[in-house]
Amino acid sequence: MSEERKQFDMDEVEGENQRHAQTFFTKMVDQLVEFSEHDPQLADGLRWLDRIAQKNGTSFYDEVYKILYKHDADSKAKKWLEGKDDS
């Protein structure tokens, strides 16, 4: 198999993985929205997030992603700092 073909195949797999991740994320957010019908606090939070998205001119999904990404980064930084204190 040529190197060019191998790269094409790897690009195809990566593209498929990215589409799968986007679909998974979208479904997860949609499930949160559905669940919010039974959880008033979650519903309030999602409405707040929707207002932020509208204010910023971004999609609701983009705002959810930003918050989750920031939370993940903050958690990793906190864990790193805690580990540094142990040294």
Secondary structure by P-SEA (a helix, b strand, c coil): ccaaaaaaaaaaaaaaaaaaaaaaaaaaaaaaaaaccccaaaaaaaaaaaaaaaaacccaaaaaaaaaaaaaaaaaaaaaaaaaaac
